[in-house]
Amino acid sequence: MSFNELPDNVLLKIFSYLNIRDRLNGRKLLCKKRRYLALYEIKKLFLFRYSPTKSDRYSCVNTADCGEVVVCSKRDVCYVIKKCFRLQTLHLYDFECEHFKHSSTFCKLISSLEAIHMKFDSSQVEDNFYMKILGKCYNLKEVSILNFVSDSFLTWLLKRNQNLQSITLDQVTKIIRSNFTLPPLKKFTVNYCSDDLINSYIEIVCETSKQSLEILKIPCCNEKQFNLIAKLKNLRSLSIFDLKYEDMSGKWNISFIFQNLQELHISTFDNSFDLECLTKLIASNKSLAILRLIEQIESIDSSFIKNLPTISPQLRAFISNARANVNNEWLLHLSKLKNLEMICLKAAKNISDECLCNFIRDSSSLRFVEIPAHDADYVLCVFVEKAVQNKEKNYFCNFNGKEIIPNLPKNIVLMFSYLEEFQSDYCFKFYYANRFNLDLFAWKISSFKNDDFRYIEISEEGEFRHYHSAHRYSRQFDNVFTPTCNYM
């Protein structure tokens, strides 16, 4: 029996071990059947313009297997799309619409799509262009629209897809009415719209999705909006991108309590921010597991951090990457969080290595550390001791020491910043969202760009991804990192 005569299920199994680069590049495969089967299992594709100076060059990223970047021509992109018969999610970023305006490829392909995310680089894109692309989509569950769509298009889309669960509206400045009806949603994101539209959206969502909404991301929130959001008792993830002091006036925090809130993301650049209100908000939500503070608040100091173990004892991840004035006292208090698994303080400059080592030893659940170290070898040795004692778990840190590398345990990954290592302007920079009841560190790993780098993804079937590139120091990383069991 020749290779081409093997049953399809056997060939699919063989192709599952192929490098994604080879699977996407059909020209390297020998026959039509092999090309078809090699692409059959791809369920999610990112397509984005590769270079501003080469308008016919595009990149394909297959995230079904923590995919690798493949640079293709427009023709190759269309070929890949045509062969991905099980495609469920499609991302179109910064495409020049002229290249696909007269192509029937998309409308034939995406009738089975469940999620589509679109952003085109022209303010002249008309509604009929979007309608042509989405003309046969009736099963969409997730839609992201960025730039230049009207209220008539949104109304048209909502009527055709009654099972939508997630909507993202970003810079949709042409929408002037808000009288359309939204289905019950699980996720709603709005950004860079007028204040009146944001108010209208929140009112509609809070009315139609009071019981179903789990993820809400909004650019700001005044007292009226807080009162509406407070009705969403099943909310699990709340992100407010630019919270201001005047928005926090009144006694909104007294009723701002959710039964299942697991992630809180607060971003503010207001130095008059009311820290007492933030403290009460955190303390009111007992299920909080992930706290992200992207801020320039001078009032946040050691006294606020000191209260965290008391007001939020179940916290599992603390992220505050914008603050440089973090000191040893912060880690002393954070070590009292018995469930803390992840800490990111990327801008911290005033933490001593001795204090950092004590924090690693004292934090029994800690598995992910991203804090600058002065003597990376010294701190890495302490982290290695922790990993050796718990070989069934995976550990991740940014302590890129040199002396300990040859003896590095298999369950440790040393990380560099994803943004520092990735040279493309069209990288997917940061994806933070809720992990819900899934393992906080269910990681996947595959080769990235070449044999010297690894591509790591916190993986789950939900929204959350956080990409890093990690230096591959030895072969011991091969096939080590697999998703672990839930333990929350």
C-alpha positions in Angstrom: 0.0 0.0 0.0 1.4 3.4 -1.0 1.2 6.4 1.3 -1.6 8.0 -0.7 -3.7 4.9 -0.3 -3.8 5.2 3.5 -7.2 5.8 5.0 -8.1 9.5 5.7 -8.2 9.0 9.5 -4.6 7.6 9.4 -3.4 10.5 7.2 -5.1 13.0 9.5 -3.2 11.6 12.4 0.1 11.7 10.5 -0.5 15.3 9.5 -1.3 16.3 13.0 2.4 15.9 13.8 3.5 18.1 10.8 4.9 21.5 11.4 2.2 24.1 10.9 4.4 25.9 8.4 4.4 22.8 6.2 0.7 22.1 6.7 -0.3 25.6 5.6 2.2 25.6 2.7 0.3 23.3 0.4 2.9 23.5 -2.3 5.2 21.3 -0.3 2.7 18.5 -0.2 2.7 16.0 -3.0 -0.9 15.4 -4.0 -4.4 17.1 -3.8 -5.6 14.6 -1.2 -2.7 15.3 1.1 -3.1 19.1 0.7 -6.8 18.8 1.6 -6.2 16.6 4.6 -3.3 18.7 5.9 -5.5 21.7 6.1 -8.7 19.9 7.1 -8.3 20.2 10.9 -7.5 24.0 10.9 -10.3 25.7 12.8 -8.9 29.2 13.4 -6.9 31.5 11.1 -5.5 34.9 11.6 -5.0 36.8 8.3 -3.3 40.2 8.4 -1.2 42.3 6.1 2.4 41.5 6.5 4.1 44.7 5.4 2.9 48.2 4.7 5.2 48.3 1.7 4.1 45.0 0.2 0.4 45.1 -0.2 0.1 41.7 -1.7 2.0 39.9 1.2 0.0 38.5 4.0 0.5 36.3 7.0 -1.5 33.3 8.1 -1.4 32.2 11.7 -3.1 28.9 12.7 -3.7 29.1 16.4 -5.4 25.7 16.6 -1.9 24.3 17.3 -0.2 27.5 18.6 0.5 28.2 15.0 3.6 29.6 13.4 3.6 32.6 11.1 3.6 31.8 7.3 4.2 34.6 4.8 2.0 34.0 1.8 0.9 35.8 -1.3 -2.7 36.8 -1.6 -3.2 33.8 -3.9 -1.8 31.5 -1.3 -4.1 33.0 1.4 -7.1 32.3 -0.8 -6.0 28.8 -1.4 -5.6 28.0 2.2 -9.0 29.5 3.1 -10.7 27.4 0.4 -9.3 24.2 1.9 -10.1 24.9 5.5 -13.5 23.3 5.5 -13.8 23.1 9.2 -12.8 26.7 9.8 -14.7 28.2 12.8 -12.9 31.5 13.5 -11.5 34.0 11.0 -9.5 37.2 11.8 -9.1 39.8 9.1 -6.8 42.6 10.1 -5.6 45.6 8.0 -6.6 44.0 4.7 -6.8 46.2 1.7 -10.4 45.7 0.7 -9.6 46.2 -3.0 -7.8 42.8 -3.0 -10.9 40.9 -1.9 -13.7 43.1 -3.0 -14.5 41.0 -6.1 -13.6 37.7 -4.7 -16.2 35.1 -4.0 -13.8 33.1 -1.8 -15.0 34.5 1.5 -18.7 34.3 1.0 -18.4 30.6 -0.1 -16.1 29.7 2.8 -17.5 31.4 5.9 -21.1 30.2 5.8 -20.1 27.8 8.6 -18.1 30.4 10.6 -18.9 30.9 14.3 -16.6 33.9 14.9 -15.3 36.6 12.6 -13.1 39.6 13.5 -12.6 42.3 10.9 -10.6 45.5 10.6 -10.0 47.1 7.2 -7.6 50.0 6.6 -9.9 52.2 4.6 -12.4 54.7 5.8 -14.2 54.3 2.4 -15.4 50.8 3.1 -19.1 50.7 2.5 -21.7 48.5 4.2 -22.3 46.5 1.1 -18.7 45.3 1.2 -19.2 43.9 4.7 -22.6 42.5 3.7 -21.0 40.7 0.7 -18.4 39.1 3.0 -21.0 38.1 5.6 -23.8 37.4 3.2 -24.0 33.7 3.9 -23.3 33.8 7.6 -26.2 32.8 9.7 -24.5 30.9 12.6 -22.1 33.5 14.0 -21.7 33.5 17.7 -18.9 36.0 17.9 -18.4 39.2 15.9 -15.8 42.0 16.2 -16.2 45.1 14.1 -13.5 47.8 14.0 -14.0 51.0 12.1 -16.5 52.4 9.7 -19.7 50.5 10.0 -23.2 52.0 10.2 -26.2 51.3 12.4 -28.0 49.8 9.4 -25.3 47.3 8.9 -25.3 46.3 12.5 -29.0 45.9 12.5 -28.8 43.8 9.3 -26.1 41.6 11.0 -28.1 41.1 14.2 -31.2 40.0 12.4 -29.4 37.4 10.4 -27.5 35.9 13.4 -29.9 35.3 16.3 -27.3 33.1 18.2 -24.7 35.8 18.7 -23.0 35.6 22.1 -20.2 38.1 21.8 -20.0 41.5 20.2 -17.1 43.9 20.0 -17.5 47.4 18.7 -14.4 49.5 18.3 -14.3 53.0 16.6 -17.6 52.5 15.0 -18.1 56.2 14.6 -20.7 55.9 11.8 -23.3 54.4 14.1 -25.7 57.2 15.0 -28.8 55.3 16.3 -29.0 52.8 19.1 -32.6 51.5 18.6 -31.5 48.0 17.4 -32.2 45.0 19.6 -29.4 42.9 21.0 -29.8 39.1 21.7 -28.8 37.8 25.2 -25.0 38.1 25.1 -22.2 36.5 27.1 -19.6 39.1 26.1 -19.8 42.7 25.1 -16.9 45.1 24.4 -17.2 48.7 23.3 -14.4 51.2 22.8 -13.7 54.5 21.2 -17.3 55.5 20.7 -19.1 58.6 21.7 -20.3 58.9 25.3 -23.9 58.9 24.2 -23.5 55.7 22.2 -21.7 54.0 25.1 -24.5 55.0 27.5 -27.1 53.6 25.0 -25.1 50.3 24.5 -24.8 49.7 28.2 -28.5 50.3 28.8 -29.4 47.9 26.0 -27.0 45.2 27.1 -28.0 45.4 30.8 -31.6 45.1 29.8 -31.3 42.2 27.3 -28.4 40.3 28.9 -29.0 40.8 32.6 -28.7 37.1 33.3 -26.4 35.9 30.6 -23.6 38.5 30.3 -20.3 37.2 31.7 -17.7 39.5 30.2 -18.0 43.3 29.9 -15.3 45.7 28.6 -16.0 49.4 28.5 -13.8 52.5 28.1 -15.3 54.5 31.0 -18.1 54.2 33.6 -20.0 57.0 35.3 -22.4 56.7 38.2 -25.4 56.0 36.0 -23.6 53.2 34.2 -22.3 51.7 37.4 -25.9 51.4 38.6 -26.8 49.6 35.4 -23.8 47.3 35.6 -24.6 46.4 39.2 -27.6 44.5 37.9 -25.4 42.0 36.1 -25.0 39.6 38.9 -23.5 36.8 36.8 -20.7 39.0 35.5 -17.3 37.1 35.7 -14.9 39.6 34.0 -15.1 43.4 34.2 -12.7 45.7 32.4 -12.8 49.5 32.6 -10.1 51.1 30.4 -10.0 54.7 31.6 -11.7 55.2 35.0 -11.7 58.7 36.3 -12.3 60.2 39.8 -15.4 62.0 38.8 -16.9 58.8 37.6 -16.5 57.3 41.0 -18.4 59.9 42.9 -21.4 58.8 44.9 -22.0 55.5 46.7 -22.0 53.2 43.7 -19.5 50.8 45.3 -22.0 49.8 48.0 -24.1 47.9 45.6 -21.4 47.1 43.1 -21.2 43.4 44.2 -21.2 40.4 41.9 -21.7 36.8 42.7 -19.2 35.3 40.3 -16.7 38.1 39.4 -13.3 36.5 38.9 -11.4 39.1 37.0 -11.2 42.9 37.5 -9.2 45.1 35.1 -8.9 48.7 36.1 -7.0 51.2 33.9 -6.7 54.8 34.9 -4.3 57.7 34.5 -6.1 60.0 37.0 -3.9 60.9 39.9 -6.9 62.0 41.9 -8.3 58.4 41.7 -10.3 57.4 44.8 -8.3 54.5 46.2 -10.8 53.9 48.9 -13.5 53.1 46.4 -11.2 50.7 44.6 -10.4 48.9 47.9 -14.2 48.6 48.6 -14.8 47.3 45.1 -12.2 44.6 45.5 -13.4 43.7 49.0 -17.0 43.4 47.9 -16.3 40.6 45.4 -15.1 37.5 47.3 -14.6 35.4 44.2 -12.0 37.7 42.6 -9.1 35.6 41.2 -7.4 38.0 38.7 -6.6 41.7 39.5 -5.0 43.9 36.8 -4.1 47.5 37.6 -2.8 49.4 34.6 -2.4 52.8 36.2 -0.4 55.8 37.2 -2.0 56.3 40.6 0.4 57.9 43.0 -1.8 56.9 45.9 -1.3 53.2 45.4 1.4 52.3 47.8 2.4 49.6 50.3 -0.6 50.3 52.5 -3.0 49.3 49.6 -1.0 46.2 48.9 -0.9 45.3 52.6 -4.7 45.1 52.6 -4.9 42.8 49.6 -4.5 39.5 51.5 -7.3 40.6 53.8 -9.8 42.0 51.3 -9.1 39.4 48.5 -7.7 36.3 50.0 -8.6 34.1 46.9 -6.5 36.2 44.5 -4.6 34.0 42.1 -3.0 36.5 39.7 -1.8 40.1 40.3 -0.7 42.2 37.4 0.6 45.8 37.6 3.2 46.2 34.9 3.1 50.0 34.7 4.5 50.8 38.1 8.2 51.4 38.6 8.2 52.4 42.3 7.4 48.9 43.6 9.5 48.0 46.6 10.4 45.1 48.8 7.4 45.7 51.1 5.1 44.9 48.2 6.4 41.4 48.0 6.4 40.9 51.7 2.6 41.6 51.7 1.8 39.7 48.5 3.5 36.6 49.9 0.6 36.3 52.3 -1.7 35.5 49.4 -1.8 31.7 49.8 -3.4 31.1 46.4 -1.2 33.5 44.3 0.1 31.7 41.2 1.0 34.5 38.9 2.6 37.9 39.5 3.7 40.4 36.8 5.6 43.6 37.9 7.6 44.1 34.7 8.5 47.7 35.5 9.6 47.2 39.1 13.1 48.6 39.8 13.5 48.7 43.5 13.1 45.0 44.5 16.2 43.3 45.9 17.2 39.9 44.8 17.1 38.6 48.4 13.5 39.8 48.9 12.5 38.3 45.5 14.0 34.9 46.5 12.2 35.0 49.9 9.0 35.8 48.0 9.4 32.8 45.7 10.1 30.5 48.7 7.2 31.8 50.8 4.6 31.8 48.1 3.6 28.1 48.0 1.3 28.3 45.0 3.5 30.6 42.8 4.2 29.3 39.3 4.6 32.4 37.1 6.9 35.2 37.9 7.7 38.2 35.7 9.8 40.6 37.9 13.2 42.1 37.0 16.2 40.5 38.9 19.7 42.0 39.3 21.4 38.6 39.7 19.4 36.3 37.5 21.5 33.2 38.3 21.0 33.6 42.0 17.2 34.1 41.7 16.8 31.3 39.1 18.5 28.8 41.5 15.8 29.5 44.0 13.1 29.1 41.4 14.6 25.8 40.3 14.5 24.5 43.8 10.7 25.2 43.8 10.2 23.5 40.5 12.2 20.4 41.5 10.0 19.9 44.6 6.8 20.0 42.4 7.7 18.1 39.2 4.1 17.6 38.2 3.6 21.3 37.6 5.0 23.7 35.1 6.9 26.9 36.1 7.6 30.1 34.1 9.9 33.0 34.9 12.0 35.7 33.3 15.2 35.0 35.2 17.5 34.4 32.3 20.5 33.2 34.2 23.5 31.5 32.4 25.1 29.3 35.0 22.2 27.1 35.9 20.9 26.6 32.3 22.6 23.2 31.6 20.8 21.6 34.6 17.4 23.4 34.1 14.5 21.1 35.1 12.1 20.1 32.3 9.2 21.8 34.0 10.7 25.3 33.8 10.5 27.8 30.9 12.6 30.9 30.8 10.7 33.8 29.1 11.6 36.9 27.2 9.0 39.5 26.4 7.0 38.6 23.3 7.1 42.2 22.1 10.9 42.4 22.3 11.4 39.2 20.3 8.8 39.5 17.6 9.8 41.8 14.8 6.5 42.2 13.0 4.4 45.3 13.6 1.3 43.1 13.3 1.8 40.9 16.3 -1.0 40.1 18.7 0.4 42.1 21.6 -1.6 41.3 24.8 -4.7 39.2 25.4 -5.9 39.3 29.0 -9.3 38.1 30.0 -10.9 35.6 32.4 -9.8 32.0 32.8 -13.0 31.1 34.7 -12.8 27.5 36.1 -10.0 26.4 33.8 -6.4 25.7 34.9 -4.6 29.0 35.2 -1.6 27.5 33.6 -2.8 25.2 30.9 0.0 25.9 28.5 0.8 24.7 25.0 4.1 24.9 23.3 5.6 24.6 19.8 8.6 25.8 17.9 8.5 29.4 16.9 10.3 31.0 13.9 13.4 28.7 14.3 15.0 26.2 16.6 16.2 28.8 19.0 12.8 30.1 20.2 9.6 28.7 21.6 6.2 30.1 21.3 4.1 29.7 24.4 0.4 30.3 25.0 -1.8 30.2 28.1 -4.5 28.2 26.4 -8.1 27.5 27.1 -11.3 27.2 25.1 -12.3 30.7 26.2 -11.0 34.2 25.5 -7.8 34.3 27.5 -4.4 34.2 25.8 -1.1 35.7 26.8 1.7 35.3 24.3 5.4 35.2 25.1 8.4 34.0 23.2 10.8 31.9 25.2 14.4 31.1 24.6 14.9 27.4 24.0 18.1 26.5 25.8 18.1 22.8 25.3 16.2 19.9 23.8 14.7 19.1 27.1 11.7 21.4 26.4 10.4 19.1 23.6 6.9 17.8 24.2 7.0 18.7 27.9 4.3 21.2 28.3 0.8 19.9 27.9 -2.5 21.2 29.3 -3.0 20.2 32.9 -6.1 19.3 34.8 -8.5 21.8 36.4 -7.9 22.4 40.0 -9.8 25.6 40.8 
